[in-house]
Amino acid sequence: MKFFARKTGTGFEFATEFDGDLCSSIGIGSLVELESKRPRCVKFNQKYFVLINLAFRNQDKYDNIEHFRWEVQLKAGHFDAHITTKGETLYFPRSVSFANMDEDEFAKLYNEVIDVILKHFLIGSTKEEIDKQVLQILDFS
């Protein structure tokens, strides 16, 4: 069973009536195991892809945006390694899907990706300049 709840000063409240209905079968005093995970914000997800697009448009090493995103994620350390039967190590960027990353993990990736972009692709730019451009594109400001 999966449901959403919001922390309040006195405990937790269900995010929706449906979430409350899901938990109505749990008896009072029942012991349950809970896992805390902050769901991802859609706007933050959009911000990430605007960042990738902005950096891609302002670099000349890659012609394919997916290859560029993979390289940035690999340099940020967001990958899985696989050793082939020949002993070679292959690296694969991890998924950034909502199902695979919560808000905290995604925020960490976002910050690491900005650092990679500044170090390898947009040399001379600052984090503040990049953030300002991303926000202008998203019209957050």
N, CA and C of each residue as an Amber inpcrd file, in Angstrom:
protein
   423
   0.8480000  -1.1640000   0.0000000   0.0000000   0.0000000   0.0000000
   0.9000000   1.2360000   0.0000000   0.5690000   2.1960000  -0.8310000
   1.3290000   3.4320000  -0.9260000   0.3530000   4.5930000  -0.8030000
   0.6750000   5.5360000   0.0780000  -0.1890000   6.6930000   0.2420000
   0.6630000   7.9190000   0.5460000   0.0580000   9.0720000   0.4420000
   0.7550000  10.3280000   0.6870000   0.1940000  10.9890000   1.9410000
   1.1020000  11.5280000   2.7500000   0.7270000  12.2170000   3.9710000
   1.5770000  13.4690000   4.1200000   1.0590000  14.4120000   4.8650000
   1.7410000  15.6830000   5.1130000   2.0090000  15.7800000   6.6090000
   3.2290000  16.1570000   6.9850000   3.5800000  16.2890000   8.4060000
   2.9830000  17.5780000   8.9460000   2.3730000  17.4760000  10.1010000
   1.8110000  18.6420000  10.7790000   2.4600000  18.7520000  12.1570000
   2.0650000  19.7340000  12.9230000   2.6140000  19.9130000  14.2630000
   2.2270000  18.8010000  15.2210000   1.1780000  18.0760000  14.8890000
   0.6950000  17.0140000  15.7910000   0.8560000  15.6150000  15.2130000
   1.4650000  15.4990000  14.0700000   1.6430000  14.1720000  13.4600000
   1.5640000  14.2740000  11.9500000   0.7740000  13.3900000  11.3600000
   0.6180000  13.3740000   9.9120000  -0.8540000  13.4730000   9.5450000
  -1.1300000  14.1140000   8.4210000  -2.4920000  14.1190000   7.8720000
  -2.4040000  13.5890000   6.4530000  -3.4360000  12.8940000   6.0410000
  -3.4510000  12.3260000   4.6990000  -3.5510000  13.4410000   3.6720000
  -2.8430000  13.2570000   2.5630000  -2.8220000  14.2800000   1.5150000
  -4.1770000  14.3850000   0.8190000  -4.8480000  13.2520000   0.6610000
  -6.1640000  13.2430000   0.0140000  -7.0920000  12.3010000   0.7730000
  -8.3600000  12.4030000   0.4890000  -9.3400000  11.4950000   1.0950000
  -9.0460000  10.0540000   0.6780000  -8.6170000   9.8740000  -0.5620000
  -8.2680000   8.5430000  -1.0610000  -7.1510000   7.9210000  -0.2240000
  -6.1320000   8.7340000   0.1230000  -5.0350000   8.2280000   0.9560000
  -5.5550000   7.7780000   2.3160000  -6.4760000   8.5450000   2.8820000
  -7.0740000   8.1680000   4.1650000  -7.8480000   6.8720000   4.0650000
  -8.5930000   6.7100000   2.9670000  -9.3660000   5.4770000   2.7610000
  -8.4440000   4.2650000   2.6500000  -7.2950000   4.4410000   2.0010000
  -6.3380000   3.3320000   1.8740000  -5.8930000   2.8200000   3.2410000
  -5.7350000   3.7320000   4.1710000  -5.2050000   3.3640000   5.4890000
  -6.2820000   2.9850000   6.4900000  -7.5350000   3.0840000   6.1040000
  -8.6040000   2.7780000   7.0470000  -8.6120000   1.3120000   7.4730000
  -7.9860000   0.4480000   6.6880000  -7.9530000  -0.9720000   7.0370000
  -6.8800000  -1.2900000   8.0850000  -6.0100000  -0.3330000   8.3740000
  -4.9780000  -0.5370000   9.3920000  -5.6110000  -0.2860000  10.7540000
  -5.5870000  -1.2850000  11.5830000  -6.2180000  -1.1680000  12.8940000
  -5.4420000  -0.2630000  13.8390000  -6.1440000   0.3510000  14.7670000
  -5.5150000   1.2030000  15.7730000  -4.5560000   0.3450000  16.5990000
  -3.3640000   0.8370000  16.7990000  -2.3540000   0.1140000  17.5540000
  -1.5380000  -0.8620000  16.7190000  -1.8930000  -1.0030000  15.4270000
  -1.1380000  -1.8990000  14.5410000   0.2360000  -1.3080000  14.2720000
   1.2120000  -2.1800000  14.2410000   2.5650000  -1.7640000  13.9060000
   2.7230000  -1.8350000  12.3930000   3.1750000  -0.7400000  11.7810000
   3.3940000  -0.7080000  10.3360000   4.7880000  -0.1640000  10.0690000
   5.3650000  -0.5560000   8.9600000   6.6550000  -0.0270000   8.5390000
   6.4080000   1.0840000   7.5380000   6.9940000   2.2320000   7.7710000
   6.8330000   3.3750000   6.8760000   8.1870000   3.7590000   6.3020000
   8.1660000   4.2160000   5.0810000   9.3790000   4.7170000   4.4340000
   9.1210000   6.1590000   4.0470000   9.9710000   7.0420000   4.4780000
   9.8160000   8.4610000   4.1820000  10.4830000   8.7770000   2.8500000
   9.7470000   9.4050000   1.9640000  10.2800000   9.7790000   0.6680000
   9.5290000  11.0200000   0.1960000  10.2830000  12.0800000  -0.0800000
   9.6420000  13.2950000  -0.5740000   9.3890000  13.1530000  -2.0680000
   8.1330000  13.2300000  -2.4930000   7.8710000  13.1160000  -3.9310000
   8.4990000  14.2740000  -4.6940000   8.8550000  14.0040000  -5.9290000
   9.5190000  15.0030000  -6.7700000   8.5440000  16.0740000  -7.2230000
   9.0750000  17.2490000  -7.3280000   8.3360000  18.4050000  -7.8320000
   8.4840000  18.4500000  -9.3570000   7.3680000  18.5520000 -10.0480000
   7.3790000  18.5910000 -11.5140000   8.1650000  19.8020000 -12.0160000
   8.0120000  20.9430000 -11.3560000   8.7290000  22.1560000 -11.7750000
  10.2430000  21.9650000 -11.6510000  10.6860000  21.2580000 -10.6130000
  12.1180000  21.0100000 -10.4300000  12.6270000  20.1040000 -11.5480000
  11.8110000  19.1380000 -11.9530000  12.1560000  18.2620000 -13.0610000
  12.3150000  19.0790000 -14.3440000  11.3880000  20.0010000 -14.5670000
  11.4740000  20.8750000 -15.7370000  12.7370000  21.7340000 -15.6720000
  13.0610000  22.2170000 -14.4740000  14.2500000  23.0450000 -14.2850000
  15.5130000  22.2750000 -14.6840000  15.5620000  20.9940000 -14.3200000
  16.7060000  20.1530000 -14.6660000  16.8780000  20.0570000 -16.1860000
  15.7880000  19.7920000 -16.8830000  15.8940000  19.6210000 -18.3310000
  16.1280000  20.9430000 -19.0530000  15.6620000  22.0470000 -18.4930000
  16.0050000  23.3620000 -19.0480000  17.5040000  23.6010000 -18.8820000
  18.0530000  23.2390000 -17.7290000  19.4970000  23.3590000 -17.4930000
  20.2800000  22.5580000 -18.5280000  19.8840000  21.3100000 -18.7360000
  20.5590000  20.4530000 -19.7200000  20.4810000  21.0800000 -21.1150000
  19.2960000  21.5520000 -21.5000000  19.1170000  22.1630000 -22.8210000
  19.9440000  23.4370000 -22.9700000  19.9640000  24.2560000 -21.9360000
  20.7370000  25.4920000 -21.9610000  22.2230000  25.1980000 -22.1470000
  22.7280000  24.2570000 -21.3780000  24.1480000  23.9000000 -21.4840000
  24.4490000  23.2660000 -22.8390000  23.5510000  22.4150000 -23.3240000
  23.7510000  21.7540000 -24.6180000  23.8590000  22.7820000 -25.7440000
  22.9710000  23.7800000 -25.7310000  22.9740000  24.8050000 -26.7820000
  24.2300000  25.6720000 -26.7540000  24.8970000  25.7070000 -25.5960000
  26.0630000  26.5850000 -25.4500000  27.3780000  25.8160000 -25.3780000
  27.4140000  24.6320000 -25.9650000  28.6490000  23.8440000 -26.0350000
  28.8020000  23.3210000 -27.4500000  29.9880000  22.8490000 -27.7940000
  30.2120000  22.3810000 -29.1680000  30.8510000  20.9970000 -29.2300000
  30.8270000  20.2540000 -28.1380000  31.4470000  18.9300000 -28.1160000
  30.4920000  17.8140000 -28.5330000  29.1930000  18.0290000 -28.3780000
  28.2020000  16.9840000 -28.6480000  27.1400000  17.4800000 -29.6130000
  26.7260000  16.5940000 -30.5300000  25.6680000  16.9250000 -31.4820000
  24.3140000  16.3700000 -31.0510000  24.3220000  15.4560000 -30.0900000
  23.1040000  14.7800000 -29.6510000  22.8670000  15.1190000 -28.1800000
  21.6990000  15.6670000 -27.8750000  21.4280000  16.1130000 -26.5100000
  21.3940000  14.9560000 -25.5110000  20.9330000  13.7880000 -25.9280000
  20.9220000  12.6350000 -25.0140000  22.3430000  12.2070000 -24.6780000
  23.2150000  12.1990000 -25.6560000  24.6160000  11.8570000 -25.4010000
  25.2520000  12.8900000 -24.4750000  24.9070000  14.1520000 -24.6700000
  25.4000000  15.2070000 -23.7950000  24.9180000  14.9890000 -22.3640000
  23.6110000  14.7210000 -22.1920000  23.0460000  14.4950000 -20.8590000
  23.7100000  13.3010000 -20.1920000  23.9330000  12.2360000 -20.9640000
  24.5970000  11.0460000 -20.4080000  25.9960000  11.4040000 -19.9120000
  26.7450000  12.1440000 -20.7170000  28.1070000  12.5190000 -20.3310000
  28.1060000  13.3590000 -19.0550000  27.1840000  14.3100000 -18.9780000
  27.1000000  15.1590000 -17.7890000  26.7700000  14.3030000 -16.5590000
  25.8310000  13.3980000 -16.6920000  25.4580000  12.5360000 -15.5680000
  26.6120000  11.6060000 -15.1730000  27.3280000  11.0830000 -16.1540000
  28.4800000  10.2310000 -15.8440000  29.5360000  11.0270000 -15.0730000
  29.8280000  12.2430000 -15.5520000  30.8230000  13.0820000 -14.8800000
  30.3510000  13.4790000 -13.4760000  29.0450000  13.5420000 -13.2730000
  28.4820000  13.8820000 -11.9640000  28.4670000  12.6650000 -11.0290000
  28.8490000  11.5010000 -11.5600000  28.8830000  10.2920000 -10.7330000
  27.5540000   9.5840000 -10.6200000  26.6050000   9.9410000 -11.4610000
  25.2690000   9.3430000 -11.4250000  25.1920000   8.2340000 -12.4830000
  25.8240000   7.1010000 -12.1700000  25.8870000   6.0040000 -13.1370000
  25.9770000   4.6590000 -12.4240000  25.7320000   3.6230000 -13.1970000
  25.9660000   2.2450000 -12.7640000  27.0790000   1.6930000 -13.6440000
  27.9270000   0.8590000 -13.0580000  29.0270000   0.2380000 -13.8030000
  28.7230000  -1.2370000 -14.0120000  29.1230000  -1.7370000 -15.1620000
  28.9500000  -3.1560000 -15.4960000  30.2750000  -3.6740000 -16.0470000
  30.7310000  -4.7920000 -15.5280000  31.9610000  -5.4010000 -16.0320000
  31.5730000  -6.5170000 -16.9890000  32.0800000  -6.4110000 -18.2150000
  31.7590000  -7.4020000 -19.2450000  32.5610000  -8.6840000 -19.0090000
  32.2310000  -9.7110000 -19.7840000  32.9750000 -10.9770000 -19.6860000
  34.4200000 -10.8130000 -20.1440000  34.7100000  -9.7540000 -20.8930000
  36.0780000  -9.4670000 -21.3280000  36.8340000  -8.6380000 -20.2910000
  36.1660000  -8.3200000 -19.1790000  36.8130000  -7.5430000 -18.1320000
  36.7470000  -6.0460000 -18.3380000  36.0330000  -5.5990000 -19.3650000
  35.8970000  -4.1650000 -19.6140000  34.7910000  -3.6010000 -18.7290000
  34.9700000  -2.3800000 -18.2820000  33.9410000  -1.7220000 -17.4770000
  33.1530000  -0.7700000 -18.3660000  31.8490000  -0.9590000 -18.3600000
  30.9440000  -0.0730000 -19.0840000  30.1620000   0.7430000 -18.0700000
  29.9230000   1.9990000 -18.3990000  29.1940000   2.8840000 -17.4930000
  27.8870000   3.3080000 -18.1380000  26.8200000   3.2580000 -17.3570000
  25.4950000   3.6230000 -17.8440000  24.8960000   4.6790000 -16.9180000
  24.4290000   5.8050000 -17.4820000  23.7960000   6.8080000 -16.6210000
  22.5280000   6.2300000 -15.9950000  22.3260000   6.5290000 -14.7260000
  21.1080000   6.0740000 -14.0420000  19.9140000   6.8790000 -14.5270000
  18.7640000   6.2840000 -14.3880000  17.5180000   6.9470000 -14.7490000
  17.2380000   8.0920000 -13.7870000  16.6580000   9.1550000 -14.3030000
  16.2240000  10.2700000 -13.4640000  14.6990000  10.2990000 -13.3540000
  14.0680000   9.1740000 -13.6280000  12.6020000   9.1190000 -13.5940000
  12.0770000   9.3670000 -12.1840000  10.8450000   9.7890000 -12.0960000
  10.2040000  10.0550000 -10.8160000  10.2000000   8.8070000  -9.9380000
  10.0440000   7.6530000 -10.5350000   9.9910000   6.4020000  -9.7740000
  11.3420000   6.0420000  -9.1710000  12.4210000   6.4930000  -9.7850000
  13.7590000   6.1040000  -9.3330000  14.4450000   7.0960000  -8.4090000
  13.9520000   8.3220000  -8.3400000  14.6160000   9.3420000  -7.5200000
  13.5930000  10.1860000  -6.7750000  13.8210000  10.3750000  -5.4720000
  12.9610000  11.2900000  -4.7370000  13.5190000  12.7100000  -4.8500000
  12.8680000  13.6580000  -4.2100000  13.2400000  15.0730000  -4.3150000
  14.6680000  15.3290000  -3.8260000  15.0410000  14.7120000  -2.7200000
  16.3790000  14.9440000  -2.1630000  17.4750000  14.4060000  -3.0830000
  17.2800000  13.2040000  -3.6170000  18.2610000  12.6230000  -4.5490000
  18.3690000  13.4790000  -5.8050000  17.2080000  13.9560000  -6.2790000
  17.1930000  14.7580000  -7.4980000  17.8850000  16.1100000  -7.2710000
  17.6790000  16.7130000  -6.1030000  18.3360000  17.9840000  -5.7880000
  19.8550000  17.8040000  -5.7570000  20.2970000  16.6930000  -5.1990000
  21.7370000  16.4020000  -5.1580000  22.2840000  16.2630000  -6.5820000
  21.5790000  15.5070000  -7.4250000  21.9970000  15.3520000  -8.8180000
  22.0320000  16.6990000  -9.5260000  21.0050000  17.5060000  -9.3480000
  20.9300000  18.8120000  -9.9970000  22.1680000  19.6520000  -9.6570000
  22.5120000  19.7060000  -8.3900000  23.6760000  20.4980000  -7.9700000
  24.9780000  19.9310000  -8.5220000  25.0920000  18.6130000  -8.5560000
  26.3080000  17.9980000  -9.1140000  26.3990000  18.2400000 -10.6150000
  25.2660000  18.2230000 -11.3040000  25.2400000  18.4720000 -12.7530000
  25.6360000  19.9190000 -13.0470000  25.1450000  20.8570000 -12.2620000
  25.5600000  22.2580000 -12.4600000  27.0730000  22.3730000 -12.3140000
  27.6370000  21.7270000 -11.2980000  29.0900000  21.7840000 -11.0940000
  29.8390000  21.2260000 -12.3060000  29.3620000  20.1040000 -12.8620000
  29.9950000  19.5050000 -14.0420000  29.8990000  20.4520000 -15.2300000
  28.7250000  21.0180000 -15.4380000  28.5170000  21.9290000 -16.5720000
  29.4520000  23.1330000 -16.4710000  29.5930000  23.6810000 -15.2760000
  30.4710000  24.8360000 -15.0900000  31.9360000  24.4740000 -15.2750000
  32.3180000  23.2770000 -14.8540000  33.7230000  22.8610000 -14.9330000
  34.1380000  22.4400000 -16.3410000  33.2330000  21.7950000 -17.0940000
  33.6200000  21.1970000 -18.3680000  33.0160000  21.8490000 -19.6160000
  31.9120000  22.5610000 -19.4730000  31.2280000  23.0330000 -20.6780000
  31.0040000  24.5400000 -20.7080000  30.5880000  25.1250000 -19.6190000
  30.3330000  26.5680000 -19.5850000  31.3640000  27.2440000 -18.6850000
  32.6110000  27.0010000 -19.0110000  33.7370000  27.4990000 -18.2320000
  33.6890000  29.0280000 -18.2110000  33.8390000  29.5960000 -17.0220000
  33.7870000  31.0490000 -16.8830000  32.4350000  31.5550000 -16.4250000
  31.4030000  30.7230000 -16.5240000  30.0830000  31.1020000 -16.0210000
  30.0100000  30.7950000 -14.5290000  29.0420000  31.4050000 -13.8580000
  28.8370000  31.1320000 -12.4370000  27.5140000  30.4040000 -12.2390000
  27.4040000  29.7670000 -11.0990000  26.1680000  29.0620000 -10.7560000
  24.9810000  30.0350000 -10.7380000  25.2140000  31.2310000 -10.2210000
  24.1540000  32.2380000 -10.1420000  23.6790000  32.6520000 -11.5380000
  24.6370000  32.8280000 -12.4680000  24.2750000  33.1950000 -13.8500000
  23.4400000  32.0970000 -14.5000000  23.8710000  30.8550000 -14.2990000
  23.1420000  29.7190000 -14.8890000  21.7460000  29.6230000 -14.2880000
  21.6490000  29.7080000 -12.9680000  20.3420000  29.6430000 -12.3070000
  19.4150000  30.7420000 -12.8090000  19.9530000  31.9530000 -12.9650000
  19.1460000  33.0860000 -13.4440000  18.6160000  32.8110000 -14.8550000
  19.4770000  32.2970000 -15.7300000  19.0400000  31.9920000 -17.0970000
  17.9890000  30.8890000 -17.1100000  18.2020000  29.8550000 -16.3010000
  17.2390000  28.7440000 -16.2330000  15.8860000  29.2720000 -15.7500000
  15.8950000  30.0800000 -14.7100000  14.6470000  30.6160000 -14.1590000
  13.9480000  31.5390000 -15.1560000  14.7200000  32.3020000 -15.9170000
  14.1150000  33.1660000 -16.9320000  13.4270000  32.3270000 -18.0100000
  14.0770000  31.2500000 -18.4010000  13.4730000  30.3820000 -19.4090000
  12.1800000  29.7650000 -18.8760000  12.2060000  29.3680000 -17.6150000
  11.0150000  28.7610000 -16.9990000   9.9650000  29.8020000 -16.6140000
  10.3850000  31.0750000 -16.6180000   9.5300000  32.1700000 -16.2150000
   9.1190000  32.0110000 -14.7500000  10.0860000  31.5630000 -13.9170000
   9.8600000  31.4510000 -12.4850000  10.0280000  32.8020000 -11.7830000
  10.8280000  33.6650000 -12.3880000  11.1820000  34.9130000 -11.6830000
  10.0790000  35.9370000 -11.7600000
